Amino acid sequence: MEDKKCVYSLIMTIVNRGYSDEVMDAARDAGAKGGTIMYAHGAGIRDTETFFGIAIHPEKELVLILATNESRPAIMRNIVERVGLESEGAGITFSLPVTDVEGIARLTNPEKKEE
């Protein structure tokens, strides 16, 4: 198996439905270029549960952001500060390393010319 250096991370944020725009605003303010929003439904919970006194709703939005490892900490920090668990959005955010990326070669190697 080839040992690849991870240059990118996938930042995943789960928020209550209606708060994905706030996530994207926070991420853009910290340097993110864009993201993908998916609608989701929490499994294994009733309509509304409480977790440490915070209401948890099953209707969710999942925001996916591909970011460089360099920009990841600032983006995640900004998201948590604005839409974290203690806010109405009740967001959680985490990241995963990305070993392979296609379609953004220009961003990683600006000298490479498009064909």
C-alpha positions in Angstrom: 0.0 0.0 0.0 1.3 3.4 -1.0 2.0 5.8 1.9 0.3 9.1 0.9 0.6 12.4 2.7 -2.8 13.8 3.6 -3.0 17.4 2.4 -6.7 17.7 2.8 -9.3 17.0 5.5 -13.0 16.5 5.1 -14.8 18.6 7.8 -18.2 17.2 8.6 -20.7 19.2 10.6 -24.1 18.0 11.8 -26.6 20.7 12.8 -30.3 20.9 13.4 -32.3 21.6 10.2 -32.1 25.2 9.1 -28.6 26.0 10.4 -26.4 24.9 7.5 -26.2 28.5 6.2 -24.8 29.6 9.5 -22.2 26.8 9.3 -21.2 27.9 5.8 -21.0 31.5 6.8 -18.7 30.6 9.7 -16.6 28.3 7.5 -16.2 30.9 4.7 -15.2 33.6 7.2 -12.4 31.3 8.3 -11.2 30.5 4.7 -13.4 27.7 3.3 -14.2 28.0 -0.4 -17.5 26.1 -0.3 -19.3 23.0 0.9 -22.0 20.5 0.3 -25.2 20.4 2.3 -27.1 17.1 2.7 -30.4 16.6 4.5 -30.3 13.9 7.2 -32.5 12.3 9.8 -31.1 11.2 13.2 -31.6 7.5 13.9 -32.4 5.9 17.2 -33.9 8.9 18.9 -37.5 10.0 19.4 -38.8 13.4 18.1 -36.9 15.4 20.6 -34.5 14.2 23.3 -32.2 16.1 25.6 -28.5 15.6 25.9 -26.9 17.5 28.8 -29.9 19.8 28.8 -29.7 20.5 25.1 -32.7 19.7 22.9 -31.7 17.2 20.1 -34.0 17.1 17.1 -33.9 14.3 14.5 -34.1 16.5 11.4 -30.5 17.4 10.6 -28.3 18.9 7.9 -24.9 17.5 7.2 -22.4 20.0 5.9 -19.3 18.6 4.1 -16.3 20.9 3.5 -13.0 19.9 1.9 -10.3 22.0 3.3 -6.5 22.0 3.5 -5.0 20.7 6.7 -3.6 24.2 7.2 -7.0 25.9 7.2 -8.9 23.1 9.0 -8.4 24.2 12.6 -9.6 27.8 12.0 -12.6 26.6 10.1 -13.7 24.1 12.7 -13.1 26.6 15.5 -15.3 29.2 13.8 -18.1 26.7 13.2 -18.1 25.5 16.8 -18.1 29.1 18.1 -21.1 30.1 16.1 -23.1 26.9 15.7 -21.8 24.6 18.4 -23.7 22.3 20.8 -24.6 25.2 23.1 -26.3 27.1 20.2 -29.8 26.5 18.8 -28.1 24.7 15.9 -26.7 22.2 18.3 -23.9 21.4 15.9 -21.0 19.0 16.2 -18.1 19.0 13.9 -15.3 16.6 13.2 -12.8 15.9 10.5 -11.4 13.0 8.6 -8.1 12.8 6.6 -8.4 12.7 2.9 -5.7 10.7 1.0 -6.9 11.1 -2.6 -8.5 14.0 -4.3 -9.4 14.4 -8.0 -10.7 17.4 -9.8 -8.9 20.1 -7.9 -5.4 19.6 -9.2 -5.1 23.3 -10.0 -5.5 24.2 -6.3 -2.7 21.8 -5.2 -0.4 22.4 -8.2 -1.0 25.8 -9.8 1.7 25.1 -12.4 -0.2 22.2 -13.8 -2.1 23.2 -17.0 -5.6 22.0 -17.7 -6.0 19.9 -20.9 
